[in-house]
């Protein structure tokens, strides 16, 4: 009985409720970090900068599953089985991500259902972007906007990386608005904090400083 109760807890909220925003506690209140100077996509493309991207995965025939085995409530204690989060992921096509923690990387790849290699560079951080059912052709940036341009498809998945050094946010206190667009129209969007190119170097220096204080 206890096991069944634990599985139920991993599947749904404790009480009937309506969730309009993200089901993840760390994303609550993200609206206050929404960039205030975002432009219409055609303007952002025209006035922005076209930046290079690296294709890590391109599987044009990939069929996005409606359910995967790791989302079952018996898998890893139901770590990825929470129904509101499953609906949240299913509603979106574009998912930006930093590989800045083993646990975070595991959670992200298990949630989106796509595994891909990542790299660590102390002074040249990558922002990874997973896009379903779209063939990515170009990436532009303007202020806090990152516009990923592509052609919609019925199937397929692309995983790309861009350098955060190529992004020049107008306000680092606000999130990056990562938009998936076609023909000047937004198909989907996601928000993510901006991390500087030397993120890992800063972490290393911070750790060394903490160690020196303990001596």
C-alpha positions in Angstrom: 0.0 0.0 0.0 2.8 2.4 0.9 4.5 1.8 -2.5 1.2 2.5 -4.3 0.8 5.7 -2.4 4.3 6.8 -3.3 3.7 6.0 -6.9 0.5 8.1 -6.8 2.3 11.0 -5.2 4.8 10.9 -8.1 2.0 11.0 -10.7 -0.3 13.9 -9.6 -0.7 16.9 -7.3 -1.9 16.1 -3.8 -5.2 17.8 -4.4 -7.4 18.6 -7.5 -6.0 21.8 -8.9 -5.6 23.8 -12.1 -2.1 24.6 -13.2 -1.8 27.4 -15.8 2.0 28.0 -15.7 4.9 25.7 -15.4 4.6 22.7 -13.0 8.2 23.1 -11.9 8.7 25.1 -8.6 12.0 26.6 -9.9 10.2 28.1 -12.9 7.4 29.7 -10.8 7.3 33.5 -11.3 9.3 33.3 -14.5 7.1 36.0 -16.0 8.9 38.7 -13.9 12.1 37.7 -15.7 10.5 37.9 -19.2 12.6 40.3 -21.3 10.8 43.7 -21.8 12.5 44.8 -25.0 11.6 41.8 -27.2 10.8 42.6 -30.8 8.5 41.1 -33.4 10.4 38.2 -34.9 10.8 39.8 -38.4 12.4 42.8 -36.8 14.6 40.7 -34.5 15.8 38.8 -37.6 16.4 42.0 -39.7 18.1 44.0 -36.9 19.7 41.1 -35.2 22.9 39.1 -35.8 22.9 35.7 -37.6 25.1 33.4 -35.5 26.6 30.0 -36.2 25.3 26.8 -34.7 26.6 23.3 -34.4 24.3 20.4 -35.4 24.7 17.6 -32.8 21.7 15.5 -33.7 19.6 15.6 -36.9 17.2 12.7 -37.3 14.6 13.8 -39.9 12.5 10.6 -39.5 12.4 10.6 -35.7 8.9 10.0 -34.3 8.3 11.7 -31.0 6.9 9.1 -28.6 3.7 9.9 -26.6 5.1 7.8 -23.8 8.5 6.4 -22.8 9.4 3.7 -20.3 11.4 6.0 -18.0 8.3 8.1 -17.4 6.6 5.1 -15.6 6.0 5.6 -11.9 8.1 2.5 -11.1 11.2 3.9 -12.9 13.7 5.6 -10.6 11.0 6.2 -8.0 8.8 8.0 -10.5 11.4 10.7 -11.0 10.0 11.7 -14.4 6.4 10.4 -14.1 4.6 13.5 -12.8 1.7 14.0 -15.2 1.6 17.9 -15.2 5.3 17.9 -16.2 4.6 15.3 -18.9 1.9 17.5 -20.3 4.2 20.6 -20.1 6.9 18.9 -22.2 4.3 17.6 -24.7 3.0 21.1 -25.3 6.3 22.4 -26.5 8.7 21.8 -29.4 11.7 23.8 -28.3 13.9 23.2 -25.2 17.1 25.1 -24.4 19.5 23.6 -21.9 22.9 24.2 -20.3 25.0 21.1 -19.5 26.0 22.5 -16.1 25.4 19.6 -13.8 25.2 15.8 -14.1 21.8 15.7 -12.3 20.3 18.5 -14.4 21.6 16.9 -17.6 20.1 13.5 -16.6 16.8 15.1 -15.8 16.7 17.1 -19.0 17.5 14.2 -21.3 15.2 11.8 -19.6 12.3 14.4 -19.7 12.7 15.3 -23.4 13.5 11.7 -24.3 16.6 12.5 -26.3 20.2 11.7 -25.3 23.1 13.6 -26.9 26.8 14.3 -26.2 27.7 17.5 -24.4 31.1 19.2 -23.8 32.6 21.4 -21.1 34.7 24.4 -22.0 35.9 26.7 -19.2 35.7 29.8 -21.3 33.3 29.0 -24.1 29.9 27.8 -22.8 27.4 26.1 -25.1 23.7 26.6 -25.0 22.0 23.4 -26.3 18.7 23.6 -28.0 16.5 20.6 -28.7 13.8 21.1 -31.4 11.1 18.6 -32.4 9.4 18.5 -35.8 11.3 21.3 -37.3 14.4 21.4 -39.6 16.6 24.2 -38.2 18.1 26.5 -40.9 19.3 29.7 -39.1 19.7 31.2 -35.7 19.6 35.0 -34.9 20.1 36.9 -31.8 19.0 40.4 -30.8 19.2 41.6 -27.2 17.7 38.9 -25.0 16.1 37.2 -27.9 17.4 34.0 -29.6 15.3 33.2 -32.7 15.7 29.7 -34.1 14.4 29.6 -37.6 13.2 26.4 -39.3 10.8 24.5 -41.5 8.0 22.7 -39.7 7.8 18.9 -40.3 5.5 16.1 -39.1 8.5 14.2 -37.7 12.1 14.7 -36.8 14.4 16.1 -34.1 17.3 18.5 -34.2 19.7 19.2 -31.4 22.0 22.1 -31.9 24.4 24.2 -29.8 25.3 27.8 -29.9 27.9 29.8 -28.0 26.7 32.1 -25.2 29.6 34.3 -26.3 27.6 35.0 -29.5 24.7 36.3 -27.4 24.8 39.9 -26.2 21.8 40.2 -23.9 20.6 43.8 -23.3 19.7 42.9 -19.7 21.4 40.0 -17.9 18.8 40.3 -15.1 16.2 39.1 -17.5 15.9 35.6 -19.1 16.7 34.8 -22.7 13.6 34.4 -24.9 14.4 31.5 -27.1 11.8 31.4 -30.0 11.1 28.8 -32.6 10.0 30.6 -35.8 8.9 30.0 -39.4 8.0 32.7 -42.0 8.3 35.4 -39.3 5.8 33.7 -36.9 6.4 32.1 -33.6 5.7 28.4 -33.3 6.9 28.0 -29.7 9.1 29.7 -27.1 11.0 28.9 -23.9 12.8 31.0 -21.3 16.2 30.3 -19.8 18.7 32.3 -17.8 21.7 33.7 -19.6 25.0 32.2 -18.5 28.3 33.8 -19.5 30.9 32.0 -21.7 33.3 31.6 -18.7 30.7 30.0 -16.5 32.8 27.0 -15.7 35.9 29.1 -15.1 33.9 31.2 -12.6 32.7 28.0 -10.9 36.3 26.7 -10.7 37.6 29.9 -9.2 34.7 30.0 -6.7 35.5 26.5 -5.6 39.2 27.2 -5.2 38.4 30.3 -3.2 36.1 28.3 -0.9 38.8 25.6 -0.4 41.4 28.3 0.5 39.1 29.7 3.1 38.9 26.3 4.9 42.6 25.9 5.2 
